[in-house]
Amino acid sequence: MERLEPAWDLYRTFLAVVRRGSYSAAARELGLTQPTAGRHIDALEKTLGTSLFTRSHRGLIPTGVALAIVPHAEAMAAAAAALHRTSSAEADDERGTVRVTAGQLVGHEVLPAILSTFCSRYPKIEVELTVSDHNEDLLRREADVAVRMARPKQELLVARRIGMVEVGLFAHRQYAAAFGLPNRPEDLPGHRMIGFDREAHGVRSAGGVAGQLRREQFGFRCDSAAVQIAALRAGVGIGGYHVQLARRDPNLLRVLEKTFKFKREMWLAMHRDSRVTRRIRLLFEHLASGLTAYVKGSHSASSSLTTARAPKPRDRV
């Protein structure tokens, strides 16, 4: 007898169980009951003819087969989400859903003000924002528009260079009052530095002085950029921050400005086929204008959108 392909809802439950580690947690995420989540996994295991999880004191542990399936299930999830967004409106409508992805710092502190004006201007367009330092795959349509801190290289993407973002070292006045500030780079080991724990790629890719930093040099470690900035503002230690953002807080003091500074490119990207979808193109152009104002050092990127529009550079495909 020919074996039927499992339905998507079974794989959706499977992914939730892998991520959450239990039927109950997966059920809460998906809005199901715990018995329903269990039945979904039982049905998937029966259809595939293999066991997908083993029980332990830590919860449900994926088997080797389950781990091999995960990337394919994630691709199905991305395709299902893209299908939902694509079908949310006609291509030339000013309504429907658009998904944006950005790193934690840009997503938390730069985009909300820019997106606010977009949402006011286009109230029928729904915006989804994914904040992660792991790049969402535009080719698999995990997002429609991406803000990148490096030039996208995939041939099927339309990429626009926004400009250079300056990054420097800063400390809160509270920290400076308690511990002073370094006068030379050689003084830094005597201070508590704020930096990464396990995820070093963002710092390494910046190159220069930043690319030479090591985990052991940080007295406060966290891979969340949002938490790092919260620690900086709380006076925990000295950390890196966008100069444009630091200017907004009079309590932040620049540290070793002449010796520790570097710049990172900011790019905006979307899939080449998305240019025909009006809501995506509208958001792309809006973000390009707002982010251009931001990298130029504007204190309010969102307000600048209402008074001036930056010239549109040519997109690079």
C-alpha positions in Angstrom: 0.0 0.0 0.0 1.3 3.4 -0.9 2.3 5.5 2.1 0.6 8.9 2.3 2.7 12.0 2.9 2.1 13.4 6.5 0.1 16.6 6.6 1.8 19.9 7.3 0.1 20.3 10.7 2.0 17.2 11.9 5.3 18.6 11.0 4.4 22.0 12.6 3.7 20.2 15.9 6.9 18.2 15.4 9.0 21.4 15.1 7.3 22.9 18.2 8.1 19.8 20.2 11.8 19.8 19.0 12.1 23.5 20.0 10.2 23.3 23.3 11.1 19.8 24.5 7.6 18.7 25.6 4.1 18.2 24.4 2.7 20.7 26.8 5.1 23.5 25.8 4.5 22.8 22.1 0.8 22.7 22.7 0.8 26.1 24.4 2.8 27.6 21.5 0.5 26.3 18.9 -2.8 26.8 20.7 -3.5 23.0 21.0 -4.2 20.7 23.8 -1.4 18.4 25.1 -3.3 15.2 24.0 -3.6 16.7 20.5 0.1 17.4 20.3 0.8 13.9 21.4 -1.6 12.4 18.8 0.2 14.5 16.1 3.6 13.0 17.0 2.1 9.5 17.2 0.6 9.9 13.7 3.8 11.3 12.3 5.9 8.4 13.7 3.4 5.9 12.4 3.4 7.4 8.9 7.2 7.6 8.8 7.7 4.2 10.4 10.2 5.4 12.9 10.5 6.8 16.5 11.2 10.6 16.6 11.7 11.2 20.4 13.0 9.5 23.5 11.9 10.4 27.0 14.4 11.6 29.6 14.4 13.6 32.8 15.1 16.6 30.6 12.0 16.1 28.5 11.6 14.7 24.9 15.0 14.2 23.2 14.9 14.1 19.3 16.3 10.9 17.8 18.9 11.0 15.0 16.1 10.7 12.4 14.2 13.6 14.0 17.3 15.8 13.8 17.8 14.9 10.2 14.2 15.9 9.5 14.4 19.3 11.2 15.9 21.3 8.3 13.3 20.0 5.9 10.5 20.8 8.4 11.9 24.3 8.8 11.9 24.7 5.1 8.2 23.7 5.0 7.5 26.1 7.8 9.2 29.0 5.9 7.3 28.0 2.7 4.0 27.9 4.6 4.6 31.3 6.1 5.6 32.8 2.7 2.5 31.3 1.2 0.3 32.9 3.8 2.0 36.3 3.3 1.8 36.1 -0.5 -1.8 35.2 -0.5 -2.7 37.9 2.0 -3.4 40.4 -0.8 -3.0 41.0 -4.5 0.5 42.0 -5.7 -0.5 45.6 -6.5 -2.5 46.2 -3.3 -1.4 48.4 -0.4 -2.5 45.8 2.1 -1.4 42.3 3.2 1.6 41.1 5.2 5.3 41.9 4.9 8.0 40.2 7.1 11.2 42.1 7.9 14.3 40.6 9.6 17.1 42.4 11.3 19.8 41.9 13.9 18.9 42.4 17.6 20.4 45.9 18.0 18.9 47.3 14.8 15.6 45.5 15.4 15.2 46.7 19.0 16.5 50.3 18.7 16.4 51.5 15.1 13.5 50.0 13.3 10.6 50.6 15.6 10.6 54.4 15.0 11.0 53.9 11.3 8.2 51.3 11.1 5.9 53.4 13.2 5.7 56.0 10.4 5.2 53.2 7.8 2.3 51.7 9.8 0.7 55.1 10.1 1.0 55.7 6.4 -0.2 52.2 5.3 -2.6 51.0 8.0 -3.8 48.0 6.0 -0.3 46.6 5.6 0.6 44.2 8.4 4.3 44.2 9.4 6.1 41.2 11.0 9.5 41.8 12.5 11.9 39.0 13.2 14.8 40.1 15.5 17.7 37.7 15.3 21.5 37.8 14.8 21.1 34.6 12.7 20.3 35.7 9.2 16.9 34.7 7.9 17.1 33.1 4.4 15.5 35.4 1.8 15.9 32.8 -0.9 13.7 30.4 1.1 11.3 33.3 1.8 11.8 33.2 5.6 11.4 37.0 5.3 10.6 39.5 2.6 13.0 42.3 3.5 16.3 42.0 5.4 18.5 44.6 7.1 22.1 43.2 6.9 25.4 44.4 8.4 27.3 42.9 5.5 26.6 42.9 1.7 24.3 40.0 0.7 26.0 37.9 -2.0 23.2 35.7 -3.3 22.5 36.4 -7.0 18.7 36.3 -6.7 18.6 39.1 -4.2 18.2 42.8 -4.8 20.6 44.6 -2.4 20.9 48.3 -1.7 23.9 49.7 0.2 22.6 52.1 2.9 25.9 53.4 4.3 28.3 53.0 7.1 27.4 52.6 10.8 30.1 53.9 13.2 30.6 51.8 16.3 32.6 52.9 19.4 33.2 52.1 23.0 31.0 53.7 25.6 30.5 53.7 29.4 27.7 55.1 31.6 28.4 58.1 33.8 27.6 55.9 36.8 30.4 53.4 35.8 32.8 56.3 35.2 32.1 57.8 38.6 32.8 54.5 40.3 35.8 53.2 38.3 37.1 56.0 36.1 37.7 55.6 32.4 40.7 54.2 30.6 43.1 56.7 29.0 44.9 54.2 26.9 44.0 50.8 25.3 46.5 49.2 27.8 44.2 50.3 30.6 41.2 48.2 29.3 42.2 45.0 31.1 41.6 46.9 34.4 38.0 47.5 33.5 34.9 45.4 33.1 34.1 44.9 29.4 30.7 43.9 28.0 30.7 41.5 25.1 29.8 38.2 23.6 29.6 34.8 25.2 29.4 32.1 22.6 28.4 34.0 19.4 31.5 35.8 18.2 30.7 36.1 14.5 29.2 39.6 14.7 32.3 41.0 16.3 34.8 39.0 14.3 33.2 40.0 11.0 33.7 43.7 11.9 37.5 43.3 11.5 40.0 45.9 12.8 40.4 46.3 16.5 37.0 44.7 17.2 37.9 41.5 15.3 40.8 41.0 17.7 38.6 40.8 20.8 38.4 37.5 22.7 35.7 36.1 24.9 38.1 36.1 27.9 38.4 39.9 27.7 34.8 40.4 28.7 33.8 40.5 32.4 30.1 40.6 31.4 29.2 38.1 28.7 25.9 37.8 26.8 25.0 36.9 23.2 21.9 39.2 23.3 22.8 42.6 21.9 19.7 44.1 23.7 20.9 42.8 27.0 24.4 44.1 26.4 23.1 47.6 25.8 20.8 47.3 28.9 23.9 46.4 30.9 25.8 49.3 29.4 23.0 51.7 30.4 22.9 50.2 33.9 26.6 51.0 34.5 27.9 47.4 34.4 30.9 48.2 32.3 32.3 49.4 29.0 30.7 48.2 25.7 30.4 48.8 22.0 27.4 50.7 20.7 26.3 52.5 17.5 27.5 56.1 17.8 24.2 57.3 16.3 22.3 55.7 19.2 24.7 56.7 21.9 24.3 60.3 21.0 20.7 60.1 22.2 21.7 59.3 25.7 23.6 62.1 27.6 24.7 59.6 30.3 26.8 57.6 27.9 30.5 58.7 27.6 32.7 57.8 24.6 35.8 55.8 25.6 39.1 55.8 23.7 37.5 57.5 20.6 40.7 57.8 18.7 41.9 54.3 19.1 38.7 52.2 19.3 36.3 52.9 16.5 35.2 50.9 13.5 32.5 51.0 10.9 30.1 48.4 9.5 28.2 48.5 6.2 24.5 48.4 6.4 22.5 46.9 3.5 18.9 46.3 2.7 17.9 43.3 0.7 14.9 41.5 -0.8 14.3 38.7 -3.2 14.4 39.8 -6.8 10.9 38.5 -7.5 9.5 40.6 -4.6 9.9 43.8 -6.7 6.5 43.2 -8.3 4.7 43.1 -5.0 3.7 46.6 -4.1 3.6 46.3 -0.3 7.1 44.8 -0.1 8.5 47.4 -2.4 6.8 50.2 -0.4 8.3 48.9 2.8 11.7 48.4 1.2 11.8 52.0 0.0 10.6 53.3 3.3 13.2 51.4 5.2 15.9 52.6 2.8 14.9 56.2 3.4 14.7 55.8 7.2 17.9 53.8 7.5 19.8 56.3 5.3 18.8 59.1 7.7 19.9 56.9 10.6 23.4 56.2 9.3 23.9 59.9 8.5 23.6 60.5 12.2 20.1 61.8 12.4 18.8 62.0 16.0 15.3 61.0 14.8 15.4 58.9 11.6 11.6 58.6 11.7 10.9 62.3 11.8 13.3 63.0 9.0 11.2 60.9 6.7 8.4 63.5 6.8 10.7 66.4 5.8 13.2 65.0 3.3 13.7 62.0 1.2 17.2 60.6 0.4 18.0 60.1 -3.2 17.5 56.5 -4.3 20.8 54.8 -5.2 20.7 52.0 -7.8 19.9 48.6 -6.4 22.5 46.0 -6.9 21.3 42.6 -8.1 
